Each structure stands twice: as structure tokens, then as C-alpha cells.
Amino acid sequence: MTEPLRRDGTDWVLDVRVQPRASRTEFAGLFGDRLKIRLNAPPVDGRANSALLAFIAEACGLPKSRVSLDAGQTGRDKRVRLHGVDQIPAALQSVLSVARAD
């Protein structure tokens, strides 16, 4: 099984599985080799993508400009890039370690 979070040069790349229209926005463990994230936003007009990037930026304590969508514009499986981050953000490290323990 591959890791959902990996290094790419000076960036971190995160593979996620998104569940739009959830009751609340939250990390929801692992889904195969991806981190599952529930989003309160609907998958209409890019609202789910915007909500995903804003949620990850806030959880990691990063400005929104340092988080971008690399792949998966229209699907549930997405690749998110954290630009110029030296170490794994504590929030991601915590959620991934808890998810692996389950």
C-alpha cells in the first residue's frame, strides 16, 4: 500500500478521497491508499474543491495560496499539493497516525 502523503521536491503531495455533501467537514480516516475527507460543500461549480483546499490550508496552518489541486478537478479522488512546506504539518501527521492505528 502506498502512503497518501509523500514528498515531491520542496512540496508535499496528498492523495485524498472526497465525500461531498457530508453533514460536516472533517478528516475521516483512510480509504485504501488515500486520506478520506468529508466535505459539507456540494460538488457544484467547484465549491467542493474550494472547500477542500480551504479546509486543508486551515488544518495545516497554511495560507490558501500554498495549497493547490494537482489532479482530480471533477472526480472524488484528488491530489493536493502543499507548496514549500519543510515538514509534515502536525494536523496531517496526527490524522494519518490515528488512521493507521485503526
ROGUDREN-399094 format. One record per residue (C-alpha): x negated, y negated, z negated; residue number from 0; residue in one letter. Coordinates in Angstrom, 3 decimals. Each point is the difference from the previous one (the first is absolute). Last residue first. Layout:
! residues N
- u,v,w,k,r
- X,Y,Z,NUM,A;
...
END
This chain:
! residues 102
- u,v,w,k,r
- 7.304,-1.745,-13.356,101,D;
- -3.665,-0.868,-0.732,100,A;
- -0.583,-1.170,3.577,99,R;
- 2.835,-2.527,-0.300,98,A;
- -1.384,-1.400,-3.274,97,V;
- -3.473,-0.434,1.547,96,S;
- 1.505,-1.630,3.095,95,L;
- 2.134,-2.430,-2.005,94,V;
- -2.945,-1.066,-2.170,93,S;
- -2.506,-0.426,2.827,92,Q;
- 2.581,-1.946,1.965,91,L;
- 0.725,-2.381,-2.885,90,A;
- -3.704,-0.366,-0.842,89,A;
- -0.905,-1.193,3.508,88,P;
- -2.644,2.291,1.510,87,I;
- -3.270,-1.884,0.216,86,Q;
- -1.531,-2.663,2.213,85,D;
- 3.131,-1.239,1.792,84,V;
- -0.754,-1.791,3.267,83,G;
- 3.334,0.690,1.713,82,H;
- 2.542,2.429,-1.448,81,L;
- 1.361,1.867,3.023,80,R;
- 3.388,1.740,0.076,79,V;
- 0.746,3.056,2.141,78,R;
- 3.648,0.927,0.366,77,K;
- 2.227,3.067,0.153,76,D;
- 3.650,-1.077,-0.065,75,R;
- -0.061,-1.145,3.606,74,G;
- 0.405,-3.340,1.797,73,T;
- -3.266,-1.852,-0.661,72,Q;
- -1.835,3.184,-0.882,71,G;
- -3.622,-1.049,0.334,70,A;
- -2.459,-2.593,-1.298,69,D;
- 2.350,-1.993,-2.257,68,L;
- -1.844,-2.743,-1.843,67,S;
- -1.062,-0.970,-3.517,66,V;
- -2.598,-2.731,-0.605,65,R;
- 2.323,-2.850,1.072,64,S;
- 2.528,1.071,-2.627,63,K;
- -2.426,-1.102,-2.720,62,P;
- -1.176,2.903,-2.147,61,L;
- 0.937,1.041,-3.535,60,G;
- 0.333,3.652,1.000,59,C;
- 3.687,0.276,-0.931,58,A;
- 0.714,-3.420,1.540,57,E;
- -1.719,0.821,3.294,56,A;
- 1.618,3.450,0.142,55,I;
- 3.474,-1.447,-0.597,54,F;
- -0.471,-2.853,2.509,53,A;
- -1.217,2.414,2.682,52,L;
- 2.920,2.374,-0.573,51,L;
- 2.576,-2.799,-0.135,50,A;
- -1.245,-1.372,3.314,49,S;
- 0.143,3.450,1.582,48,N;
- 3.501,0.610,-1.394,47,A;
- 1.206,-3.370,1.314,46,R;
- -1.363,0.614,3.507,45,G;
- 3.274,-0.950,1.689,44,D;
- 1.909,2.826,-1.717,43,V;
- -1.393,2.894,-2.052,42,P;
- 1.922,-1.103,-3.110,41,P;
- -1.858,-1.309,-3.058,40,A;
- 0.113,1.678,-3.440,39,N;
- -3.150,1.906,0.849,38,L;
- -1.096,3.388,-1.324,37,R;
- -3.681,0.741,0.476,36,I;
- -1.405,3.475,0.592,35,K;
- -3.792,0.307,0.088,34,L;
- -1.005,2.268,2.855,33,R;
- -1.694,3.435,0.282,32,D;
- 3.206,1.929,-0.632,31,G;
- 2.390,-2.524,-1.539,30,F;
- -1.771,-1.196,-3.130,29,L;
- 1.463,-1.953,-2.868,28,G;
- 2.920,-2.447,0.092,27,A;
- -1.527,-3.495,-0.154,26,F;
- 2.778,-2.517,-0.469,25,E;
- 2.563,-2.308,1.615,24,T;
- 3.496,0.541,-1.338,23,R;
- 3.303,1.660,0.970,22,S;
- -1.586,1.281,3.192,21,A;
- 0.982,-1.491,3.364,20,R;
- -3.322,0.999,1.614,19,P;
- -1.990,3.133,-0.901,18,Q;
- -3.550,-0.572,1.210,17,V;
- -2.742,2.608,0.391,16,R;
- -3.432,-1.517,-0.515,15,V;
- -3.554,0.395,1.261,14,D;
- -2.348,-2.512,-1.660,13,L;
- -3.137,-1.392,1.638,12,V;
- -2.570,-1.818,-2.145,11,W;
- -2.201,-2.629,1.611,10,D;
- -3.728,-0.857,-0.009,9,T;
- -0.808,2.812,2.428,8,G;
- 2.992,2.341,0.007,7,D;
- 0.478,1.554,-3.463,6,R;
- 2.807,2.441,-0.669,5,R;
- 3.370,0.149,-1.747,4,L;
- 2.594,2.686,0.833,3,P;
- -2.617,2.737,-0.521,2,E;
- -0.032,2.920,2.396,1,T;
- 1.331,3.424,-0.875,0,M;
END
